[in-house]
Amino acid sequence: AGKKLSTSDLLGKPTVVTFLTTWSLSSQEQLPLSANKNGADFNWVLVGSGESLSRWTNYVSIAGYNTPVVVDSTNQLAQVFGLGSVPSHYFFDRHGNLYDSKVGIMSGKEIINNLKN
């Protein structure tokens, strides 16, 4: 929706950041497993890598997902994370410290099992 997300908004809860693309079959499989999973206990941030805001807006709308996607159209964030493949998941504790990363499709249960406070 064109809003900005600050890392300080995520502090206080464990967070997983998942990088996706619209063209990757694995990302297409990951998105429904990730959509609308933010809860009282953790943050799950979806990052659309290398594609425009309008492309992501259309994609999630057509697919029927009501989930926010942080759009990294210039791959600036992907470069910071050293992104190689999608989907890629980065796990942060409630203080914002990165402690693990995983590549590939993960279920909501697998994500929750990897979270630390």
Number of C-alpha atoms within 10 A of each C-alpha: 9 10 7 8 10 8 8 9 9 20 17 15 20 23 28 26 17 27 29 26 20 17 9 13 12 16 23 16 13 22 22 17 15 21 19 13 14 14 9 7 12 21 20 23 23 21 23 25 25 18 17 13 17 11 14 21 17 11 13 18 12 9 11 11 15 10 17 18 21 20 25 17 17 12 15 12 16 17 10 8 12 9 16 10 15 21 26 22 25 18 22 24 20 18 14 17 12 14 12 14 14 15 15 12 20 18 12 15 9 10 17 15 9 15 19 15 13
